[in-house]
Amino acid sequence: MKKDFLVCPKFEQAFQIIGKKWNGLIIEVLLSGRHHFSDISGAIPELSDRMLAARLRELEEMDIVVRHVDTGYPVQVTYTLTDKGREIQPILNEVHHWADKWFAGESNRRTN
């Protein structure tokens, strides 16, 4: 490998968002629209509520997710993707395509 090759800092930053454990799955759930915390938690059962809350805060700070609070009774909190967050969809679509091609049948082996 050439010593003068450096990874682009913007690429690294993008990969830190998408590649951080649970972020891709959270974004995947939110691509289908606005969801309550419990909806996201239910869609990713292996993810603890504590970790989900932390990841949602991080994604909110990165302008990927918006937290909506309806102050009615009871208070309703929902999450949606920002435009920046929704633009990740083509990347996740490609990951789905790659996974379908290279991991065919592996999900069945995990559950057995």
Steps between C-alpha positions, in 0.01 A plus 500: 500500500623847421604695808356823361143363496272645766133430562284804438395654835144554372475133401628402844242726667218351291612147582513582871132594480377207291746244633453567870324208661120533484493827300432334166216296647346803671517696176350204316198501732456877471511487120143368518381820672439649843529256790468494876794382706317173572450437126873530437581290804256231391646488149853442637448266796873446568547874560455609863283803573796675661716454189211600271454824694873573476513428127190711430660793689821460298309483171303806604824690573628403152181634338397151381194464727243747633326445833139624504323564832121536505422656836143371512390249760671264507818653357587329171860484375572388145806491278545567129793534265617837376568555131862414578386175662264405216783543249665194657229278347682426170805391698293264714326369186842405362592331828176299476589401144851397602374307805235318294767393255770393743312387810219301342368244749719613788212657693340154516814354654503763777151413620554124504 
